[in-house]
């Protein structure tokens, strides 16, 4: 960790430390408001947040009905407005009325041909199946992980060492000259057992702050003044090693009854509204799925299989615009990686199975991207990784991701909606997760449409 480089940064660090371990209310989490605010200040900021949230929704929903018809006519030349309405009612075509005009989600048109079965068939008929660049890798990697973990009697194998450069760029003249730009960017965690050997090898700014392990969002913080007509570029490079994990156990023999009074059990089975829900529709569906089954892993496996088979992947709205992510998945019949992971976590907790969030990046060659997954706790086994959106796999390991994870990962977060180190002053761009970064200045937050990011994986050996 570098020196405390400004009085402002030091002050913010103190505030951030004072908030460690505190749980903001749902409204505070959504708006990025810390508990030190007075009731009056919270009310004012909550109103400002709702205005900001509606602005973000308008950015997401920027397509017209004419654009929807033009896209869909490539597959269905005779499509009518009534058919659009039908798809909207089923949740397959996401729209919203904004300022009195119907607008479609920017990714809704392609999503329609993922979600609706007839549309999906038409898309495949015309375009053929989409190639998954990681499919061949996983077909070889996953069975090997299962084989090696069993043969060696361990649960972590196949280390892969990564060399990565991350760059965040704020375009020239985004903020006034001389104003300080503050940036938080993702780093691999050093407290996740599947990751080791982290080494920072280069940093664009001489002064920086790396968040301590207790913070659920692992970040590197930098700042610099804006210079007229020049973009502000923050960059850093690092290496670390990731392992695959797979846990061999007999659910009937090795999974023990929970200690329901333990601190860990109580923490990871509780509801944390609005995005971890343990009652209502979520709990009712979870109970329906598991029926009379009482074994925690077999319950977990049933939930994993059900979500995999019933909620197809689709491009997601910004999480900060969604009131309750698990309910959003149930109501719309689809979800991206983080959305189905939050549904999985919520369902598990509703049944008394401890479950928690983990997220960061997937680093499969040809498929590097943001990614979210989960972990579940089994008494007698420990925490096992569960990647709900990777779902069911081909034989011979169809349920691999219900108790395992591949080595192509960078875990950055161990929970949702945590505070940053040093503390953020303004609204967060991402109120749930942290993968791209956060940027602000004295005048306010810089939202995702105001800066760019890039993660580059350099060739490296195992």
Beta strands, then each sheet from edge to edge (+ up, - down):
strand 1: 95-98
strand 2: 101-104
strand 3: 156-170
strand 4: 180-186
strand 5: 195-203
strand 6: 209-210
strand 7: 219-225
strand 8: 232-246
strand 9: 355-362
strand 10: 369-378
strand 11: 382-386
strand 12: 404-405
strand 13: 409-413
strand 14: 438-441
strand 15: 444-446
strand 16: 452-458
sheet 1: 1+ 2-
sheet 2: 5+ 8- 3+ 16-
sheet 3: 6+ 7- 4+ 14- 15+
sheet 4: 5+ 8- 12+
sheet 5: 11+ 10- 9+ 13-
end
